[in-house]
């Protein structure tokens, strides 16, 4: 989601291929052997296979509202923490049955401690780094949205400022524009690329 947000924001046209991770097409493995998504292959053959790197590349091409001009070191630090510690806690909470060493409530509380940090930041600022949208907001938004929707009532009650922050992005035309359902892309045995549902 965040890679698509950055590409749309930067006005970069691209061919979207929706795949099933349980049935990864050989074309994906050919360009990115680790087989994860998203993957962006540029026209010169360069492959970018990390969502945050796709975002940064897109903003280097076009960053009309200066999302990634100021506080770059702070933004990078924030995003690194999110993509490590926060993502781990989010997975434990969201897929708690896969992590039997803790309970749903314990994982919820653990994630809640990080969300509380964000809530406190938003007590003094409209956004996570300053009073204007930055890359860090867009980079964290999809993860925070995932965490919120596991138990939206809990999230809304515990984190009202974070809820308001999140809802700003949900109502943005940019977000609405990328929330399009795509057919699964597959290739048939002859190597001709086809669309399937």
Secondary structure, DSSP 8 states (H G I E B T S, - for coil): -HHHHHHHHTT------B--GGG--HHHHHH-TT--S--EE-TTS-EE-SHHHHHHHHHHH--TT-TTSSSHHHHHHHHHHIIIIIHHHHHHHHTGGG-TTS-HHHHHHHHHHHHHHHHHHHHH-SSSSSSS--HHHHHHHHHHHHHHTTSHHHHHHH-HHHHHHHHHHHTSHHHHHH-----EEEE-TTS-EEEE-
